[in-house]
Amino acid sequence: MGTQQDISIDVPIIIVAHRGPVTFSLSPEGSRVVERGSGGLVTGLTGLVTKIRNAMWLCSPITEEDELVASEHPSGTFEVEVPGGAVQIRFIPTPAEAHQSFYALIANPLLWFTQHGLWDLSNAPSITASDRLSFENGYVEVNKVFAEATAQEVMNKGGRALVMVHDYHFYLVGSFLRRRCPDAFLLHFVHIPWPQPDLWRVLPSWMREPLIEGLLANDIVAFHTERYARNFLLTCEELLGEEVDYDAYTVKVGKRTVAVRWYPISVDVKAFEALASSEEVNFQAERLENIRREFLVVRVDRTDLSKNILRGFEAFDKMLDDHEDLAGRVTFLALLQPSRQDVDQYVEYMEKIRRLVADINLKHGNTDWQPIDLRFEDNFAQSVAAYKVFDVLLVNPLFDGMNLVAKEATLVNARDGVIVLSEHAGVHDEIGRFTITVHPCDIQQQADALFNALMMSAEERRRRRIECLKVIKENDIDNWFSSQLEEVSRLWKSLAAPH
Ligand code: G6P
């Protein structure tokens, strides 16, 4: 396992990610409240950056209060307290209209849907002239503003810095930065799936080509799994005609060689265990115990279409149809954080979830027992409490870059709970053999898996969890990060060496 000393490198590190580690809001009483940012990327990076000397995090203000906080720090950078220490952050404001196009029209849904295979192609996407404008005046514009701010920070630090750009929001930052900061080392980490080239063909070449070229301006392009890395190589070869080496995992772009790598992100084991035994989480866990009948099935997700929430409920419904004796004995607790409510498809999705759950509860429930306990809330302590008390955790995404819920929940579960896991979650590569694997579209298979998980013997559950824990603890978040730094140091040296 890595240690604090492991995760350092002798240059400043600039992290660029759309979401920051925290967002600010106003309480009903009017005082400023700091909350953790949502999503796996923030979870993974937050604890980590507190341990890195000389790191800063550039991100977008999300709320109005964030904007206000940004304006209170004219120099840009300020420090915030997060669990585990302090982080230097800088909010990068962008014009509201450009940001809306960037976030709600291009990054989500166009890129997100393409990379998660979410299109129903006979209906969507229909890409219009207005989408092209949204791309140019929104996505490109916001990327330019971020690249400019990043370049300033690199220059402030003498030109030599490691820039780590994260995710699908910023595929163009690398190409802008490459020109401005020739001495910086650029790594882009893509946290979501990278699909095969044919799925990229859904987007017109005027959009997809600059995005891929933008990524190729980096020194390293990184993913969570080998399959995504391989798909990226295929994409570069087929869509851009680049020279690709499938053994070395590199792409030759003119005189430069871009390394394509995979590092499965993980959890800060100690910090997460400490969080799980905190007073607040214990309090929430006691409350959740009150809803337990004999068995508790849990899912914890953002209300994202890729999470496949509807089919999960359909499978639960099917299990109750198939096993009438389970009536009144099992509850499905679904903790769903409302997500991206400025994107139409996400608003509709929440409504569909609400309706389906009402139907299932009406069909199977009675005045004494409601089979599904649906909570649309962003309550992190309650989610961690649910990780501790589940008997079965359902993680059935259609496609998911990694899915940290499965790792976090395994780490702190107190009942040797079983994970029912989609074969299309990145985390399946690491822990699939200790879970019950399901295909995310196969309802009957998921229904059977839920049932088998509930019925699994105590010895088998324990055996699987112990094995699974070993894997998770071995590759913890420090290890994830130090492996990247090792590769950066190695490649940076070879760039400097005379050729
Ligand atoms: C995923 C993405 C992140 C994103 C998060 C939450 O985990 O990989 O980049 O921040 O979802 O989505 P949101 O749109 O709320 O930032």
Residues whose N, C-alpha, C, O or C-beta is under 5 A from the ligand:
A	BS01	G6P	R19 S38 G39 G40 L41 D167 H191
